[in-house]
Amino acid sequence: MNVAVTAFTRRGAALAEELAAAFQRDGDAVQIAYPRRLGAELHAMGYDSLTEWAGERFRDCEALLFVGACGIAVRAIAPHVKDKFTDPAVVAVDEGGAWTVPLLSGHVGGANELARRVAEHTGGAAAISTATDVNGVFAVDLWAKCKGLYLDGRTEARSLSSALLRGESCQIESDFPLQGELFSGFGLGPWTAGMALSDRVKSPRPIPTVWLVPPTLTLGIGCRRGTPREVIERVVEHTLDEAGLHPKAVFQVSTIDLKQDEEGLLAFCESWGLPLVTWTAEELLAVPGSFTPSDFVRSVTGVDNVCERAAVKAGGTLIVPKQSAHGVTVAVARRTGTISLDWKEGILWD
């Protein structure tokens, strides 16, 4: 985690330095800054405006820790707060380390967990106020984060949490095998809310259902030299839409090494936040299976098919064969696995 820390007095700065050292030992990246005058006294980085400093850290950090009064932190972050699914974690701890308070993004951003870590170091208490934590109820947003699942349906997530807090029965559906005991509150109907684990596009349900999307899909892509990002994106979106696959289930792009410096393809990967894996023609030719051949592709690349072979080579079973448009070819492979209901275990990929 990339953590930004600030304090406003010498005593607060001493605790800030202790906590920063503890975070660094845990492998976190830490940056510390103080108000200009205090920074000069301590020979440390200083800022003129706390609100501006907080705004900059909202853009480049995953968490902000204020050593000082909660009110100072609240006023500093107020202009920058947007959405609990995108805002960083914000935590405040008093200078004595007695109380640590998660102020923003308790679950998704990790503020609750950060508060617990701070309290463990100081010997104080973490003032967790999230309703699901206080009542010991399953928190779908936190579980999704732990499992690396994309949460589609914020309104439905709130409905699910509300139903669980009321003690009502909720439904769990999954396109993938589940392992472990069901969470408390999930079981036999009648159901008032639910969650579904699927890499397909969200579909209507009779009850509010939050969609949890696992990273299962690999895009195999081939393209003409010089193809713009926008064209590649349109073909990919059309392919996924026609197949009924959720775009957030895509976790990587695969292609031949001849395309490793293709600007449009690299721009597409950057835009979607996807890694690009590449293979030699020899590696692609060695992929077992039946693929759609092309004499033209063979004459240019040395292999009869790039997109299908690349998708399968990266891992998984081909579920969407080659789709061609505007000089772009796209294929999709899916990996399978078992989703453990245990909080401590990830997805068990086959």
BALOBA-1460 file (C-alpha; in Angstrom, 3 decimals):
// residues 350
<rec num="1" residu="m" x="0.000" y="0.000" z="0.000"/>
<rec num="2" residu="n" x="1.182" y="3.531" z="-0.799"/>
<rec num="3" residu="v" x="0.556" y="5.546" z="2.379"/>
<rec num="4" residu="a" x="0.848" y="9.318" z="2.890"/>
<rec num="5" residu="v" x="1.332" y="10.481" z="6.486"/>
<rec num="6" residu="t" x="1.122" y="13.922" z="8.031"/>
<rec num="7" residu="a" x="1.138" y="15.431" z="11.542"/>
<rec num="8" residu="f" x="0.913" y="18.936" z="12.954"/>
<rec num="9" residu="t" x="3.045" y="19.010" z="16.110"/>
<rec num="10" residu="r" x="6.415" y="17.640" z="17.208"/>
<rec num="11" residu="r" x="4.722" y="14.958" z="19.292"/>
<rec num="12" residu="g" x="2.516" y="13.993" z="16.367"/>
<rec num="13" residu="a" x="5.534" y="13.921" z="14.062"/>
<rec num="14" residu="a" x="7.318" y="11.504" z="16.381"/>
<rec num="15" residu="l" x="4.384" y="9.083" z="16.163"/>
<rec num="16" residu="a" x="4.157" y="9.627" z="12.403"/>
<rec num="17" residu="e" x="7.809" y="8.603" z="12.028"/>
<rec num="18" residu="e" x="7.256" y="5.491" z="14.164"/>
<rec num="19" residu="l" x="4.247" y="4.447" z="12.124"/>
<rec num="20" residu="a" x="6.003" y="5.153" z="8.828"/>
<rec num="21" residu="a" x="8.876" y="2.900" z="9.890"/>
<rec num="22" residu="a" x="6.422" y="0.150" z="10.836"/>
<rec num="23" residu="f" x="4.640" y="0.434" z="7.480"/>
<rec num="24" residu="q" x="7.923" y="0.252" z="5.620"/>
<rec num="25" residu="r" x="8.893" y="-2.890" z="7.508"/>
<rec num="26" residu="d" x="5.613" y="-4.372" z="6.304"/>
<rec num="27" residu="g" x="6.535" y="-3.539" z="2.713"/>
<rec num="28" residu="d" x="4.406" y="-0.414" z="2.271"/>
<rec num="29" residu="a" x="5.591" y="2.682" z="0.429"/>
<rec num="30" residu="v" x="5.404" y="5.732" z="2.693"/>
<rec num="31" residu="q" x="5.712" y="9.476" z="2.173"/>
<rec num="32" residu="i" x="5.651" y="11.968" z="5.033"/>
<rec num="33" residu="a" x="5.051" y="15.708" z="4.905"/>
<rec num="34" residu="y" x="4.291" y="18.380" z="7.495"/>
<rec num="35" residu="p" x="3.083" y="21.982" z="7.514"/>
<rec num="36" residu="r" x="5.870" y="24.165" z="6.119"/>
<rec num="37" residu="r" x="7.106" y="25.524" z="9.464"/>
<rec num="38" residu="l" x="7.153" y="22.130" z="11.187"/>
<rec num="39" residu="g" x="8.781" y="20.572" z="8.145"/>
<rec num="40" residu="a" x="11.580" y="23.152" z="8.289"/>
<rec num="41" residu="e" x="12.143" y="22.453" z="11.991"/>
<rec num="42" residu="l" x="12.336" y="18.719" z="11.363"/>
<rec num="43" residu="h" x="14.286" y="19.028" z="8.089"/>
<rec num="44" residu="a" x="11.460" y="17.212" z="6.350"/>
<rec num="45" residu="m" x="9.161" y="17.818" z="3.402"/>
<rec num="46" residu="g" x="6.664" y="20.619" z="4.027"/>
<rec num="47" residu="y" x="3.486" y="21.971" z="2.439"/>
<rec num="48" residu="d" x="1.714" y="25.318" z="2.527"/>
<rec num="49" residu="s" x="-1.877" y="24.095" z="2.236"/>
<rec num="50" residu="l" x="-3.113" y="20.936" z="3.946"/>
<rec num="51" residu="t" x="-6.167" y="20.810" z="1.687"/>
<rec num="52" residu="e" x="-4.012" y="20.974" z="-1.447"/>
<rec num="53" residu="w" x="-1.657" y="18.346" z="-0.037"/>
<rec num="54" residu="a" x="-4.627" y="16.066" z="0.654"/>
<rec num="55" residu="g" x="-5.953" y="16.586" z="-2.874"/>
<rec num="56" residu="e" x="-2.621" y="15.605" z="-4.399"/>
<rec num="57" residu="r" x="-2.431" y="12.508" z="-2.192"/>
<rec num="58" residu="f" x="-5.986" y="11.540" z="-3.220"/>
<rec num="59" residu="r" x="-4.595" y="11.256" z="-6.740"/>
<rec num="60" residu="d" x="-1.361" y="9.370" z="-6.063"/>
<rec num="61" residu="c" x="-1.808" y="7.400" z="-2.816"/>
<rec num="62" residu="e" x="-3.935" y="4.517" z="-1.623"/>
<rec num="63" residu="a" x="-4.183" y="5.769" z="1.956"/>
<rec num="64" residu="l" x="-3.814" y="8.952" z="3.997"/>
<rec num="65" residu="l" x="-2.989" y="8.900" z="7.698"/>
<rec num="66" residu="f" x="-3.489" y="12.044" z="9.774"/>
<rec num="67" residu="v" x="-1.801" y="12.145" z="13.181"/>
<rec num="68" residu="g" x="-4.010" y="14.669" z="14.913"/>
<rec num="69" residu="a" x="-7.633" y="15.624" z="15.421"/>
<rec num="70" residu="c" x="-10.318" y="14.056" z="13.231"/>
<rec num="71" residu="g" x="-11.786" y="17.490" z="12.516"/>
<rec num="72" residu="i" x="-8.577" y="18.652" z="10.846"/>
<rec num="73" residu="a" x="-8.573" y="15.579" z="8.621"/>
<rec num="74" residu="v" x="-12.253" y="15.918" z="7.730"/>
<rec num="75" residu="r" x="-11.891" y="19.544" z="6.661"/>
<rec num="76" residu="a" x="-8.769" y="18.728" z="4.621"/>
<rec num="77" residu="i" x="-10.329" y="15.895" z="2.639"/>
<rec num="78" residu="a" x="-13.860" y="17.298" z="2.291"/>
<rec num="79" residu="p" x="-13.353" y="18.980" z="-1.143"/>
<rec num="80" residu="h" x="-11.886" y="15.791" z="-2.593"/>
<rec num="81" residu="v" x="-14.323" y="13.106" z="-1.440"/>
<rec num="82" residu="k" x="-16.160" y="11.497" z="-4.365"/>
<rec num="83" residu="d" x="-16.964" y="7.816" z="-4.057"/>
<rec num="84" residu="k" x="-16.162" y="5.045" z="-1.591"/>
<rec num="85" residu="f" x="-15.216" y="2.757" z="-4.471"/>
<rec num="86" residu="t" x="-12.510" y="5.137" z="-5.728"/>
<rec num="87" residu="d" x="-11.515" y="7.328" z="-2.765"/>
<rec num="88" residu="p" x="-8.373" y="6.322" z="-0.872"/>
<rec num="89" residu="a" x="-8.490" y="5.089" z="2.698"/>
<rec num="90" residu="v" x="-8.366" y="7.939" z="5.219"/>
<rec num="91" residu="v" x="-7.494" y="7.345" z="8.867"/>
<rec num="92" residu="a" x="-6.895" y="9.689" z="11.796"/>
<rec num="93" residu="v" x="-5.049" y="8.820" z="15.011"/>
<rec num="94" residu="d" x="-4.592" y="11.073" z="18.020"/>
<rec num="95" residu="e" x="-1.057" y="12.076" z="19.010"/>
<rec num="96" residu="g" x="-1.115" y="9.723" z="21.976"/>
<rec num="97" residu="g" x="-2.123" y="6.767" z="19.807"/>
<rec num="98" residu="a" x="-5.156" y="5.996" z="21.978"/>
<rec num="99" residu="w" x="-7.832" y="6.143" z="19.264"/>
<rec num="100" residu="t" x="-7.524" y="5.362" z="15.589"/>
<rec num="101" residu="v" x="-10.521" y="6.310" z="13.461"/>
<rec num="102" residu="p" x="-11.178" y="5.190" z="9.867"/>
<rec num="103" residu="l" x="-12.850" y="8.184" z="8.222"/>
<rec num="104" residu="l" x="-13.237" y="7.154" z="4.581"/>
<rec num="105" residu="s" x="-13.286" y="3.964" z="2.465"/>
<rec num="106" residu="g" x="-13.388" y="1.587" z="5.393"/>
<rec num="107" residu="h" x="-13.883" y="-1.569" z="3.344"/>
<rec num="108" residu="v" x="-12.958" y="-1.062" z="-0.307"/>
<rec num="109" residu="g" x="-10.153" y="1.393" z="0.411"/>
<rec num="110" residu="g" x="-8.881" y="-0.565" z="3.393"/>
<rec num="111" residu="a" x="-9.238" y="2.149" z="6.059"/>
<rec num="112" residu="n" x="-10.616" y="-0.286" z="8.648"/>
<rec num="113" residu="e" x="-7.663" y="-2.615" z="8.212"/>
<rec num="114" residu="l" x="-5.195" y="0.292" z="8.269"/>
<rec num="115" residu="a" x="-6.800" y="1.566" z="11.485"/>
<rec num="116" residu="r" x="-6.368" y="-1.859" z="13.069"/>
<rec num="117" residu="r" x="-2.700" y="-1.907" z="12.053"/>
<rec num="118" residu="v" x="-2.115" y="1.537" z="13.563"/>
<rec num="119" residu="a" x="-3.901" y="0.580" z="16.787"/>
<rec num="120" residu="e" x="-1.874" y="-2.616" z="17.041"/>
<rec num="121" residu="h" x="1.333" y="-0.574" z="16.847"/>
<rec num="122" residu="t" x="0.263" y="2.126" z="19.304"/>
<rec num="123" residu="g" x="-1.506" y="-0.181" z="21.741"/>
<rec num="124" residu="g" x="-4.676" y="1.859" z="21.341"/>
<rec num="125" residu="a" x="-8.083" y="1.015" z="19.915"/>
<rec num="126" residu="a" x="-9.465" y="1.165" z="16.387"/>
<rec num="127" residu="a" x="-12.866" y="2.892" z="16.394"/>
<rec num="128" residu="i" x="-14.525" y="0.838" z="13.648"/>
<rec num="129" residu="s" x="-18.063" y="2.086" z="13.013"/>
<rec num="130" residu="t" x="-19.031" y="0.280" z="9.793"/>
<rec num="131" residu="a" x="-22.408" y="-1.362" z="10.416"/>
<rec num="132" residu="t" x="-21.433" y="-4.748" z="9.007"/>
<rec num="133" residu="d" x="-18.311" y="-4.844" z="11.189"/>
<rec num="134" residu="v" x="-20.119" y="-3.716" z="14.314"/>
<rec num="135" residu="n" x="-22.837" y="-6.347" z="13.829"/>
<rec num="136" residu="g" x="-20.553" y="-9.115" z="12.586"/>
<rec num="137" residu="v" x="-22.352" y="-9.256" z="9.233"/>
<rec num="138" residu="f" x="-20.834" y="-10.339" z="5.907"/>
<rec num="139" residu="a" x="-19.486" y="-7.338" z="3.950"/>
<rec num="140" residu="v" x="-19.707" y="-7.994" z="0.216"/>
<rec num="141" residu="d" x="-17.472" y="-5.089" z="-0.810"/>
<rec num="142" residu="l" x="-14.662" y="-6.196" z="1.496"/>
<rec num="143" residu="w" x="-14.963" y="-9.845" z="0.442"/>
<rec num="144" residu="a" x="-14.887" y="-8.847" z="-3.234"/>
<rec num="145" residu="k" x="-11.709" y="-6.869" z="-2.641"/>
<rec num="146" residu="c" x="-10.079" y="-9.772" z="-0.796"/>
<rec num="147" residu="k" x="-10.868" y="-12.130" z="-3.682"/>
<rec num="148" residu="g" x="-9.930" y="-9.755" z="-6.490"/>
<rec num="149" residu="l" x="-13.497" y="-9.605" z="-7.806"/>
<rec num="150" residu="y" x="-14.977" y="-6.614" z="-9.595"/>
<rec num="151" residu="l" x="-18.141" y="-5.419" z="-7.876"/>
<rec num="152" residu="d" x="-20.829" y="-4.444" z="-10.370"/>
<rec num="153" residu="g" x="-23.891" y="-3.007" z="-8.655"/>
<rec num="154" residu="r" x="-23.324" y="-0.525" z="-5.845"/>
<rec num="155" residu="t" x="-27.028" y="-0.037" z="-5.183"/>
<rec num="156" residu="e" x="-27.503" y="-3.809" z="-5.054"/>
<rec num="157" residu="a" x="-24.532" y="-4.122" z="-2.682"/>
<rec num="158" residu="r" x="-26.230" y="-1.712" z="-0.294"/>
<rec num="159" residu="s" x="-29.472" y="-3.696" z="-0.602"/>
<rec num="160" residu="l" x="-27.609" y="-6.907" z="0.219"/>
<rec num="161" residu="s" x="-25.939" y="-5.387" z="3.284"/>
<rec num="162" residu="s" x="-29.241" y="-3.936" z="4.471"/>
<rec num="163" residu="a" x="-30.995" y="-7.280" z="4.093"/>
<rec num="164" residu="l" x="-28.272" y="-9.076" z="6.053"/>
<rec num="165" residu="l" x="-28.388" y="-6.444" z="8.791"/>
<rec num="166" residu="r" x="-32.160" y="-6.982" z="9.047"/>
<rec num="167" residu="g" x="-31.596" y="-10.718" z="9.462"/>
<rec num="168" residu="e" x="-33.227" y="-11.635" z="6.151"/>
<rec num="169" residu="s" x="-32.188" y="-14.592" z="4.007"/>
<rec num="170" residu="c" x="-30.017" y="-13.841" z="0.954"/>
<rec num="171" residu="q" x="-29.099" y="-15.833" z="-2.131"/>
<rec num="172" residu="i" x="-25.694" y="-16.687" z="-3.574"/>
<rec num="173" residu="e" x="-25.326" y="-17.833" z="-7.197"/>
<rec num="174" residu="s" x="-22.104" y="-18.843" z="-8.921"/>
<rec num="175" residu="d" x="-21.023" y="-19.947" z="-12.368"/>
<rec num="176" residu="f" x="-17.935" y="-21.390" z="-10.674"/>
<rec num="177" residu="p" x="-17.557" y="-24.105" z="-8.034"/>
<rec num="178" residu="l" x="-17.638" y="-22.788" z="-4.472"/>
<rec num="179" residu="q" x="-15.591" y="-24.282" z="-1.646"/>
<rec num="180" residu="g" x="-16.276" y="-23.861" z="2.041"/>
<rec num="181" residu="e" x="-19.178" y="-23.001" z="4.295"/>
<rec num="182" residu="l" x="-21.747" y="-20.428" z="3.219"/>
<rec num="183" residu="f" x="-21.655" y="-17.096" z="4.996"/>
<rec num="184" residu="s" x="-24.175" y="-16.492" z="7.737"/>
<rec num="185" residu="g" x="-27.348" y="-15.041" z="6.253"/>
<rec num="186" residu="f" x="-27.143" y="-16.977" z="2.985"/>
<rec num="187" residu="g" x="-29.338" y="-20.015" z="2.575"/>
<rec num="188" residu="l" x="-32.850" y="-21.148" z="1.761"/>
<rec num="189" residu="g" x="-35.414" y="-18.661" z="0.481"/>
<rec num="190" residu="p" x="-37.464" y="-16.676" z="0.332"/>
<rec num="191" residu="w" x="-34.619" y="-14.321" z="-0.556"/>
<rec num="192" residu="t" x="-34.750" y="-10.535" z="-0.475"/>
<rec num="193" residu="a" x="-31.296" y="-9.848" z="-1.990"/>
<rec num="194" residu="g" x="-28.367" y="-11.761" z="-3.351"/>
<rec num="195" residu="m" x="-24.988" y="-11.872" z="-5.015"/>
<rec num="196" residu="a" x="-23.905" y="-13.657" z="-8.188"/>
<rec num="197" residu="l" x="-20.385" y="-14.695" z="-9.185"/>
<rec num="198" residu="s" x="-20.082" y="-14.666" z="-12.957"/>
<rec num="199" residu="d" x="-17.890" y="-13.439" z="-15.802"/>
<rec num="200" residu="r" x="-20.970" y="-12.803" z="-17.917"/>
<rec num="201" residu="v" x="-22.692" y="-9.449" z="-18.272"/>
<rec num="202" residu="k" x="-25.074" y="-8.545" z="-15.503"/>
<rec num="203" residu="s" x="-28.580" y="-9.824" z="-16.173"/>
<rec num="204" residu="p" x="-31.917" y="-8.925" z="-14.519"/>
<rec num="205" residu="r" x="-32.872" y="-10.775" z="-11.347"/>
<rec num="206" residu="p" x="-36.157" y="-10.809" z="-9.400"/>
<rec num="207" residu="i" x="-34.321" y="-9.558" z="-6.312"/>
<rec num="208" residu="p" x="-31.518" y="-6.950" z="-5.975"/>
<rec num="209" residu="t" x="-28.362" y="-8.878" z="-6.887"/>
<rec num="210" residu="v" x="-24.818" y="-7.558" z="-6.773"/>
<rec num="211" residu="w" x="-22.638" y="-8.979" z="-9.553"/>
<rec num="212" residu="l" x="-19.123" y="-10.140" z="-8.601"/>
<rec num="213" residu="v" x="-16.848" y="-10.633" z="-11.606"/>
<rec num="214" residu="p" x="-13.720" y="-12.804" z="-11.346"/>
<rec num="215" residu="p" x="-10.667" y="-12.235" z="-13.614"/>
<rec num="216" residu="t" x="-11.117" y="-15.172" z="-15.990"/>
<rec num="217" residu="l" x="-10.772" y="-13.936" z="-19.568"/>
<rec num="218" residu="t" x="-7.766" y="-13.561" z="-21.834"/>
<rec num="219" residu="l" x="-8.037" y="-11.568" z="-25.044"/>
<rec num="220" residu="g" x="-5.988" y="-12.901" z="-27.932"/>
<rec num="221" residu="i" x="-5.497" y="-9.990" z="-30.326"/>
<rec num="222" residu="g" x="-3.939" y="-9.568" z="-33.755"/>
<rec num="223" residu="c" x="-3.970" y="-6.383" z="-35.788"/>
<rec num="224" residu="r" x="-2.653" y="-4.614" z="-38.828"/>
<rec num="225" residu="r" x="0.411" y="-2.485" z="-38.238"/>
<rec num="226" residu="g" x="-0.605" y="1.046" z="-37.243"/>
<rec num="227" residu="t" x="-4.155" y="0.182" z="-36.132"/>
<rec num="228" residu="p" x="-5.362" y="2.917" z="-33.706"/>
<rec num="229" residu="r" x="-6.365" y="2.133" z="-30.121"/>
<rec num="230" residu="e" x="-9.930" y="3.235" z="-30.766"/>
<rec num="231" residu="v" x="-10.389" y="0.669" z="-33.536"/>
<rec num="232" residu="i" x="-8.994" y="-2.160" z="-31.420"/>
<rec num="233" residu="e" x="-11.231" y="-1.113" z="-28.542"/>
<rec num="234" residu="r" x="-14.371" y="-1.090" z="-30.707"/>
<rec num="235" residu="v" x="-13.693" y="-4.595" z="-32.015"/>
<rec num="236" residu="v" x="-12.961" y="-5.906" z="-28.516"/>
<rec num="237" residu="e" x="-16.098" y="-4.323" z="-27.063"/>
<rec num="238" residu="h" x="-18.227" y="-5.726" z="-29.889"/>
<rec num="239" residu="t" x="-16.733" y="-9.191" z="-29.429"/>
<rec num="240" residu="l" x="-17.378" y="-9.237" z="-25.695"/>
<rec num="241" residu="d" x="-20.860" y="-7.791" z="-26.112"/>
<rec num="242" residu="e" x="-21.861" y="-10.380" z="-28.701"/>
<rec num="243" residu="a" x="-20.587" y="-13.170" z="-26.449"/>
<rec num="244" residu="g" x="-22.300" y="-11.741" z="-23.371"/>
<rec num="245" residu="l" x="-19.004" y="-11.484" z="-21.477"/>
<rec num="246" residu="h" x="-18.267" y="-8.876" z="-18.823"/>
<rec num="247" residu="p" x="-15.413" y="-6.514" z="-19.810"/>
<rec num="248" residu="k" x="-14.152" y="-6.500" z="-16.214"/>
<rec num="249" residu="a" x="-13.539" y="-10.254" z="-16.420"/>
<rec num="250" residu="v" x="-10.661" y="-9.592" z="-18.841"/>
<rec num="251" residu="f" x="-7.344" y="-9.706" z="-16.998"/>
<rec num="252" residu="q" x="-4.738" y="-9.868" z="-19.776"/>
<rec num="253" residu="v" x="-4.066" y="-9.507" z="-23.499"/>
<rec num="254" residu="s" x="-1.996" y="-12.013" z="-25.437"/>
<rec num="255" residu="t" x="-0.389" y="-11.733" z="-28.878"/>
<rec num="256" residu="i" x="2.677" y="-12.555" z="-30.970"/>
<rec num="257" residu="d" x="5.987" y="-10.893" z="-30.089"/>
<rec num="258" residu="l" x="5.952" y="-9.056" z="-33.444"/>
<rec num="259" residu="k" x="3.252" y="-6.859" z="-31.876"/>
<rec num="260" residu="q" x="5.000" y="-6.111" z="-28.591"/>
<rec num="261" residu="d" x="5.723" y="-2.539" z="-29.698"/>
<rec num="262" residu="e" x="2.440" y="-1.954" z="-31.548"/>
<rec num="263" residu="e" x="1.394" y="1.522" z="-30.369"/>
<rec num="264" residu="g" x="-2.353" y="1.074" z="-30.768"/>
<rec num="265" residu="l" x="-2.316" y="-2.247" z="-28.950"/>
<rec num="266" residu="l" x="-0.145" y="-0.889" z="-26.142"/>
<rec num="267" residu="a" x="-2.444" y="2.125" z="-25.802"/>
<rec num="268" residu="f" x="-5.463" y="-0.172" z="-25.601"/>
<rec num="269" residu="c" x="-3.825" y="-2.238" z="-22.851"/>
<rec num="270" residu="e" x="-2.928" y="0.900" z="-20.915"/>
<rec num="271" residu="s" x="-6.447" y="2.282" z="-21.273"/>
<rec num="272" residu="w" x="-7.981" y="-0.922" z="-19.929"/>
<rec num="273" residu="g" x="-5.264" y="-1.480" z="-17.303"/>
<rec num="274" residu="l" x="-4.250" y="-4.846" z="-18.783"/>
<rec num="275" residu="p" x="-0.827" y="-6.494" z="-19.056"/>
<rec num="276" residu="l" x="0.340" y="-7.596" z="-22.509"/>
<rec num="277" residu="v" x="1.960" y="-11.023" z="-22.810"/>
<rec num="278" residu="t" x="3.683" y="-12.032" z="-26.049"/>
<rec num="279" residu="w" x="4.889" y="-15.244" z="-27.640"/>
<rec num="280" residu="t" x="7.149" y="-16.208" z="-30.495"/>
<rec num="281" residu="a" x="5.728" y="-17.772" z="-33.653"/>
<rec num="282" residu="e" x="7.331" y="-21.070" z="-32.644"/>
<rec num="283" residu="e" x="5.616" y="-20.981" z="-29.242"/>
<rec num="284" residu="l" x="2.250" y="-20.252" z="-30.835"/>
<rec num="285" residu="l" x="2.672" y="-23.025" z="-33.423"/>
<rec num="286" residu="a" x="3.249" y="-25.490" z="-30.592"/>
<rec num="287" residu="v" x="-0.125" y="-24.752" z="-28.967"/>
<rec num="288" residu="p" x="-2.305" y="-27.878" z="-29.337"/>
<rec num="289" residu="g" x="-5.804" y="-27.577" z="-30.733"/>
<rec num="290" residu="s" x="-7.777" y="-26.734" z="-33.832"/>
<rec num="291" residu="f" x="-7.557" y="-23.076" z="-34.883"/>
<rec num="292" residu="t" x="-8.892" y="-20.951" z="-37.709"/>
<rec num="293" residu="p" x="-6.072" y="-20.845" z="-40.285"/>
<rec num="294" residu="s" x="-5.097" y="-17.900" z="-42.480"/>
<rec num="295" residu="d" x="-2.510" y="-18.102" z="-45.265"/>
<rec num="296" residu="f" x="-2.064" y="-14.328" z="-45.141"/>
<rec num="297" residu="v" x="-1.353" y="-14.333" z="-41.394"/>
<rec num="298" residu="r" x="1.098" y="-17.209" z="-41.905"/>
<rec num="299" residu="s" x="2.945" y="-15.265" z="-44.611"/>
<rec num="300" residu="v" x="3.317" y="-12.229" z="-42.340"/>
<rec num="301" residu="t" x="3.908" y="-13.792" z="-38.916"/>
<rec num="302" residu="g" x="5.056" y="-17.345" z="-39.573"/>
<rec num="303" residu="v" x="2.037" y="-18.816" z="-37.777"/>
<rec num="304" residu="d" x="-1.393" y="-19.578" z="-39.250"/>
<rec num="305" residu="n" x="-3.384" y="-17.898" z="-36.465"/>
<rec num="306" residu="v" x="-2.364" y="-15.360" z="-33.839"/>
<rec num="307" residu="c" x="-5.414" y="-14.395" z="-31.783"/>
<rec num="308" residu="e" x="-6.805" y="-17.868" z="-31.002"/>
<rec num="309" residu="r" x="-3.435" y="-19.470" z="-30.366"/>
<rec num="310" residu="a" x="-2.265" y="-16.535" z="-28.243"/>
<rec num="311" residu="a" x="-5.439" y="-16.596" z="-26.138"/>
<rec num="312" residu="v" x="-5.078" y="-20.315" z="-25.415"/>
<rec num="313" residu="k" x="-1.317" y="-20.114" z="-24.887"/>
<rec num="314" residu="a" x="-1.805" y="-17.559" z="-22.125"/>
<rec num="315" residu="g" x="-4.012" y="-20.020" z="-20.275"/>
<rec num="316" residu="g" x="-7.539" y="-21.296" z="-20.583"/>
<rec num="317" residu="t" x="-10.000" y="-22.784" z="-23.054"/>
<rec num="318" residu="l" x="-11.046" y="-20.994" z="-26.225"/>
<rec num="319" residu="i" x="-14.656" y="-19.846" z="-25.810"/>
<rec num="320" residu="v" x="-14.873" y="-17.192" z="-28.554"/>
<rec num="321" residu="p" x="-13.143" y="-18.069" z="-31.837"/>
<rec num="322" residu="k" x="-11.548" y="-15.496" z="-34.090"/>
<rec num="323" residu="q" x="-13.643" y="-12.406" z="-34.740"/>
<rec num="324" residu="s" x="-12.393" y="-10.085" z="-37.496"/>
<rec num="325" residu="a" x="-13.163" y="-6.457" z="-38.287"/>
<rec num="326" residu="h" x="-11.255" y="-3.382" z="-39.467"/>
<rec num="327" residu="g" x="-7.917" y="-5.176" z="-39.592"/>
<rec num="328" residu="v" x="-8.280" y="-6.507" z="-36.025"/>
<rec num="329" residu="t" x="-8.776" y="-10.108" z="-34.911"/>
<rec num="330" residu="v" x="-9.951" y="-11.009" z="-31.410"/>
<rec num="331" residu="a" x="-10.440" y="-14.338" z="-29.649"/>
<rec num="332" residu="v" x="-11.287" y="-15.060" z="-26.016"/>
<rec num="333" residu="a" x="-10.091" y="-17.829" z="-23.705"/>
<rec num="334" residu="r" x="-11.440" y="-18.534" z="-20.228"/>
<rec num="335" residu="r" x="-9.592" y="-19.984" z="-17.271"/>
<rec num="336" residu="t" x="-11.563" y="-21.894" z="-14.663"/>
<rec num="337" residu="g" x="-11.207" y="-22.263" z="-10.951"/>
<rec num="338" residu="t" x="-12.848" y="-22.813" z="-7.602"/>
<rec num="339" residu="i" x="-13.817" y="-19.818" z="-5.484"/>
<rec num="340" residu="s" x="-13.044" y="-20.399" z="-1.848"/>
<rec num="341" residu="l" x="-15.477" y="-18.838" z="0.591"/>
<rec num="342" residu="d" x="-12.669" y="-18.652" z="3.141"/>
<rec num="343" residu="w" x="-11.545" y="-15.061" z="3.615"/>
<rec num="344" residu="k" x="-7.895" y="-16.101" z="3.770"/>
<rec num="345" residu="e" x="-7.801" y="-18.023" z="0.497"/>
<rec num="346" residu="g" x="-7.827" y="-16.674" z="-3.040"/>
<rec num="347" residu="i" x="-9.404" y="-18.191" z="-6.118"/>
<rec num="348" residu="l" x="-8.021" y="-21.684" z="-6.723"/>
<rec num="349" residu="w" x="-7.310" y="-21.633" z="-10.463"/>
<rec num="350" residu="d" x="-7.234" y="-24.947" z="-12.309"/>
